[in-house]
C-alpha cells in the first residue's frame, strides 16, 4: 500500500524521476539530492512503511542484505575510505520523511559529514538496570 501524499512512495514507484542506481520488485535505491557526502544514496521500499517497526522481518533482512551489496559496489566504484548506514525512526531520532529509508553514505577522510554524539559514562548500576529491562530469555 502506498500513501498518495508520500514523496518517497512516488519516487520509489517511478512517479517522480530519480537518479536510480538499483531497483527490484521491492526497493529502489537512488542518489540523495542533498548528500552528506559524495555518492550518498537512499534505499527505499516501494511499499509504504512509516518506519522500521512497520516492516516485516523478511523485508528488513532483504533491506540489510541489499544495503551491504550496494555499499560494497559503491565503496569499490567511489574509492571511499569508510561507510555509514544510517536509519532513523521517529522525529526524536531525526526522521524527517516518514517512509522507511536507509541512508547509504560513503565516507572520505576529512569529509566533515560527521555522525557523532557526546558519549556519557554509564554507572554499573545503570547498566545492570538496563540489562534487566532489555534482556529477554
Secondary structure, DSSP 8 states (H G I E B T S, - for coil): ---TT-HHHHHHTTSS---EEEE-SSEEEEE-TT-SSTT-EEEEESS--SSGGGS-HHHHHHHHHHHHHHHHHHHHHH--SEEEEE---SGGGT--S-S-EEEEEEE-TT-------------HHHHHHHHHHH---
